[in-house]
Amino acid sequence: MNYESAISRQSTDFGYADDQEQQQRKSRRRLMIIAAVVAVLAVIAAVYFFKSSDKTAAGVAGKDDSKQAARVTVVVPGRVQVTDTISATGTLAARRDMPVGVAGEGGLVTRVWVQPGDWVRQGQILVSIDRAVQDQQANQLSAQVAVAQADARLAQAELDRANALLSRGFISKADIERRTATRDSARARVAVAVAQLNEGRNRNGRLDVRAPASGLILARTVEPGQIVSAGSPALFRLAGGGEMELKTEMGEAGLARMRVGLGASVTPVGTASQFTGQIWQVSPIIDPTTRQGIARIALSYNAALRPGGFASAQINVGRVDAPVLPESAVLSDDKGNYVFVIDAKSKVERRQVKTGSVSDTGIPVIEGLSGNEQVVLSAGAFLNPGETVVAQRAK
């Protein structure tokens, strides 16, 4: 009885032990499955997190790049009709600067009749020179003419009487020939005396310094009491007709576009007044040293146009169809004028250009642009060719 009971309890204990072991194995298996599931979920979460981080980083990087790209204002200029002008500078001068000096033998200046700024007519006396001696010489020559004329009259009278006696045989034909020769010699002496008198009068007339042409007296270097002669420097400078000009120097390229008759606007330094003129002469040569030539702009007289002064000129060479840009868009360096253009890839491109003269509307671009490009409007000096930018059209 006791034995069986003991066996029965032992069997029961063994069965309970087995059940506990099985439960423990099941618990361990369940924990392992849960751990595996948790590990898989952790891996999936990690992958998702890293992918999200990469996308976020890429997005941030893209935003940073867009923020770092410079924003520039651009303009598409198109093409318009503009007046093509060439700017030039030069010196004002008389178109015909005529030095006036002593034409005769000269002498002591007794009176000066004009001042700088006076208008004179051709032949007008400018300076009178003492002629007391010359007048006496002229009187002597005039007396010699009278003596020669008297001798000629006497010779003619003797010849007439001889001819009357010849018909009655009181005088020979040889006497008639001698008297005729005497008469002819007397007449010749009269002609010589008259010529000498005229020469003296003309020489005396040249003692007065006269204006060679009508015009404006620019300068005077003579005073009463001064001794002058044919070798003396010019006594006056005369602007023939009062006409002025601007002598401009320009390079070979500019001179090649010049032609006689082109209109120009001239502004003297120190005044805002503009004077209209036109080119009347283009130099046929180029200075081999300076590589420049001279174009002369004819101007009508005006008190503001003072010879020797400095002036600028705008010469109209015609109308052209060209893009026009603001001054801020055109830059320059030792290579010349240039602009920055934004290409289709938003890259900065440097473009060399040839420009016309600045006007109220802007700067015309004669060469280098078609007018359809995106040109940087300003701040071009801070850009570099090849740089990526964000272009914004000007409003």
NUMI-144456 format. One record per residue (C-alpha): x, y, z; residue in one letter. Coordinates in steps of 0.02 Angstrom, whole numbers, padded with zeros to 5 digits, always signed. Layout:
N
XYZA
...
//
This chain:
395
+00000+00000+00000M
+00131+00118+00050N
+00239+00062-00090Y
+00111+00091-00222E
+00071+00259-00151S
+00251+00305-00158A
+00265+00249-00339I
+00107+00341-00383S
+00172+00503-00308R
+00338+00479-00396Q
+00254+00457-00563S
+00149+00607-00531T
+00302+00709-00487D
+00390+00653-00645F
+00240+00702-00752G
+00233+00873-00673Y
+00418+00896-00704A
+00396+00855-00887D
+00256+00978-00903D
+00362+01115-00827Q
+00507+01077-00944E
+00393+01084-01094Q
+00322+01248-01038Q
+00496+01317-01013Q
+00546+01262-01189R
+00391+01344-01260K
+00429+01503-01165S
+00606+01507-01229R
+00546+01475-01409R
+00419+01614-01393R
+00550+01733-01326L
+00666+01689-01469M
+00529+01721-01597I
+00486+01886-01515I
+00670+01935-01513A
+00687+01888-01696A
+00533+01990-01741V
+00598+02137-01640V
+00768+02122-01725A
+00687+02119-01898V
+00580+02269-01854L
+00735+02359-01789A
+00828+02324-01951V
+00681+02386-02055I
+00667+02543-01947A
+00852+02576-01962A
+00848+02559-02153V
+00697+02674-02164Y
+00780+02800-02048F
+00942+02804-02147F
+00850+02823-02312K
+00746+02965-02240S
+00905+03046-02174S
+00987+03034-02345D
+00837+03113-02430K
+00828+03249-02299T
+01014+03283-02315A
+01000+03287-02504A
+00853+03407-02493G
+00946+03518-02372V
+01100+03514-02482A
+00995+03561-02633G
+00917+03704-02536K
+01089+03761-02479D
+01154+03756-02659D
+01007+03858-02719S
+01036+03980-02578K
+01223+03993-02622Q
+01191+04028-02809A
+01198+04216-02841A
+01039+04301-02898R
+01067+04425-03038V
+00951+04541-03130T
+00955+04521-03318V
+00881+04613-03465V
+00847+04558-03644V
+00883+04719-03741P
+00814+04677-03913G
+00861+04794-04056R
+00809+04973-04089V
+00854+05110-04212Q
+00985+05224-04136V
+01095+05363-04200T
+01273+05302-04214D
+01390+05435-04149T
+01576+05447-04121I
+01644+05549-03977S
+01798+05653-04006A
+01894+05792-03921T
+02008+05925-03990G
+02065+06104-03995T
+01969+06251-04064L
+02057+06355-04196A
+02026+06476-04337A
+01981+06383-04495R
+02096+06500-04591R
+02222+06569-04468D
+02309+06707-04567M
+02469+06788-04501P
+02482+06971-04552V
+02656+07049-04564G
+02753+07187-04651V
+02749+07174-04839A
+02862+07325-04875G
+03026+07388-04807E
+02950+07433-04640G
+02997+07575-04524G
+02933+07663-04370L
+02753+07620-04319V
+02653+07779-04298T
+02480+07709-04264R
+02390+07543-04238V
+02210+07551-04294W
+02133+07388-04229V
+02123+07281-04073Q
+02099+07093-04047P
+01916+07051-04070G
+01887+07185-04202D
+01811+07140-04370W
+01903+07209-04521V
+01872+07212-04709R
+01994+07165-04845Q
+02118+07305-04881G
+02082+07399-04720Q
+02234+07485-04642I
+02290+07398-04482L
+02455+07487-04447V
+02526+07652-04512S
+02715+07673-04529I
+02809+07837-04537D
+02839+07887-04720R
+02916+08061-04712A
+03071+08006-04809V
+02973+07902-04932Q
+02855+08046-04970D
+03003+08157-05015Q
+03070+08023-05128Q
+02901+08012-05212A
+02901+08201-05238N
+03073+08188-05318Q
+03014+08054-05436L
+02863+08157-05480S
+02977+08304-05524A
+03083+08192-05633Q
+02927+08143-05728V
+02889+08327-05758A
+03066+08358-05822V
+03057+08210-05939A
+02888+08265-06004Q
+02956+08440-06039A
+03105+08369-06134D
+02987+08260-06233A
+02878+08409-06280R
+03031+08508-06334L
+03096+08366-06440A
+02927+08348-06523Q
+02920+08536-06564A
+03094+08534-06641E
+03047+08385-06746L
+02890+08472-06808D
+02991+08628-06863R
+03118+08520-06950A
+02985+08432-07048N
+02919+08603-07106A
+03092+08655-07166L
+03123+08489-07253L
+02995+08526-07389S
+03082+08690-07434R
+03254+08610-07438G
+03329+08701-07288F
+03364+08542-07190I
+03423+08370-07236S
+03335+08207-07208K
+03474+08154-07091A
+03432+08299-06974D
+03252+08240-06971I
+03306+08065-06919E
+03415+08133-06777R
+03275+08243-06712R
+03153+08097-06722T
+03272+07990-06618A
+03290+08132-06493T
+03102+08143-06479R
+03085+07955-06453D
+03221+07955-06319S
+03131+08094-06226A
+02969+07997-06230R
+03059+07842-06164A
+03133+07944-06021R
+02957+08001-05979V
+02898+07820-05970A
+03046+07773-05858V
+03012+07919-05742A
+02827+07877-05731V
+02869+07695-05693A
+02989+07747-05556Q
+02858+07862-05483L
+02728+07724-05483N
+02852+07605-05402E
+02887+07731-05266G
+02704+07761-05235R
+02668+07574-05226N
+02815+07549-05109R
+02751+07687-04999N
+02578+07612-05003G
+02651+07449-04936R
+02713+07540-04783L
+02535+07530-04720D
+02497+07354-04654V
+02329+07305-04727R
+02209+07162-04696A
+02234+07026-04828P
+02053+06969-04807A
+01896+07012-04711S
+01887+06929-04542G
+01916+06937-04355L
+02076+06999-04272I
+02132+06863-04152L
+02298+06930-04088A
+02406+07086-04098R
+02592+07099-04064T
+02633+07276-04122V
+02629+07445-04034E
+02660+07624-04088P
+02845+07671-04085G
+02900+07495-04130Q
+03021+07471-04276I
+02960+07337-04395V
+03029+07264-04555S
+02996+07125-04678A
+03091+07005-04565G
+02988+07045-04410S
+02867+06915-04336P
+02684+06927-04383A
+02601+07083-04314L
+02424+07010-04312F
+02332+06845-04324R
+02173+06854-04425L
+02032+06726-04435A
+01980+06734-04616G
+01793+06764-04626G
+01782+06736-04437G
+01761+06549-04470E
+01813+06428-04334M
+01848+06242-04327E
+01877+06099-04206L
+02031+05996-04243K
+01999+05822-04175T
+02122+05678-04166E
+02055+05502-04177M
+02117+05326-04208G
+02122+05236-04373E
+01956+05147-04345A
+01863+05308-04306G
+01947+05406-04445L
+01897+05272-04571A
+01713+05311-04533R
+01734+05498-04559M
+01684+05585-04720R
+01662+05764-04774V
+01489+05832-04738G
+01448+05731-04580L
+01359+05834-04449G
+01430+05861-04275A
+01384+05943-04111S
+01526+06035-04023V
+01529+06083-03838T
+01671+06195-03777P
+01740+06159-03605V
+01665+06271-03472G
+01499+06296-03558T
+01342+06194-03585A
+01309+06272-03754S
+01316+06161-03907Q
+01363+06221-04080F
+01320+06135-04242T
+01453+06106-04373G
+01507+05983-04504Q
+01666+05896-04556I
+01752+05991-04695W
+01917+05898-04703Q
+01980+05724-04658V
+02166+05697-04645S
+02232+05588-04788P
+02374+05522-04679I
+02397+05435-04511I
+02536+05487-04393D
+02650+05333-04384P
+02696+05373-04204T
+02527+05405-04125T
+02425+05304-04252R
+02300+05447-04259Q
+02233+05564-04392G
+02144+05731-04390I
+01964+05771-04436A
+01918+05956-04447R
+01743+06016-04400I
+01693+06185-04474A
+01598+06303-04359L
+01518+06473-04382S
+01582+06616-04277Y
+01525+06631-04098N
+01604+06724-03953A
+01606+06563-03851A
+01716+06478-03981L
+01888+06540-03931R
+02037+06476-04031P
+02154+06376-03921G
+02012+06314-03810G
+01968+06132-03782F
+01802+06057-03839A
+01714+05891-03861S
+01614+05835-04012A
+01481+05708-04052Q
+01493+05661-04235I
+01340+05580-04314N
+01393+05441-04431V
+01218+05374-04468G
+01080+05267-04393R
+01102+05084-04348V
+00992+04943-04283D
+01074+04889-04120A
+01040+04833-03940P
+01042+04973-03811V
+01101+04936-03633L
+01109+05039-03473P
+01281+05102-03427E
+01286+04984-03277S
+01281+04832-03391A
+01438+04876-03490V
+01606+04846-03407L
+01781+04877-03470S
+01960+04824-03436D
+02125+04820-03529D
+02048+04704-03659K
+01906+04824-03700G
+01720+04834-03665N
+01622+04679-03616Y
+01459+04618-03539V
+01407+04463-03443F
+01277+04351-03527V
+01180+04209-03443I
+01169+04057-03557D
+01037+03919-03563A
+01125+03822-03422K
+01120+03975-03306S
+01307+03996-03326K
+01394+04163-03336V
+01478+04201-03502E
+01590+04349-03539R
+01554+04433-03706R
+01667+04563-03788Q
+01568+04705-03867V
+01596+04861-03970K
+01494+05008-03910T
+01436+05174-03979G
+01427+05338-03887S
+01331+05356-03724V
+01163+05442-03745S
+01012+05479-03636D
+00938+05309-03682T
+01094+05208-03642G
+01243+05134-03734I
+01214+05057-03907P
+01308+04895-03936V
+01370+04899-04116I
+01452+04727-04114E
+01448+04576-04000G
+01262+04554-03959L
+01112+04500-04060S
+00988+04574-03936G
+00910+04408-03881N
+01035+04369-03743E
+01005+04383-03557Q
+01127+04521-03508V
+01172+04552-03326V
+01104+04722-03283L
+01220+04765-03140S
+01345+04691-03014A
+01435+04610-03160G
+01604+04651-03081A
+01570+04522-02944F
+01536+04379-03064L
+01656+04256-03143N
+01637+04168-03311P
+01567+03992-03287G
+01482+04032-03122E
+01306+03966-03097T
+01178+04100-03055V
+00992+04124-03038V
+00932+04249-03169A
+00787+04366-03133Q
+00713+04474-03271R
+00712+04659-03236A
+00539+04732-03209K
//
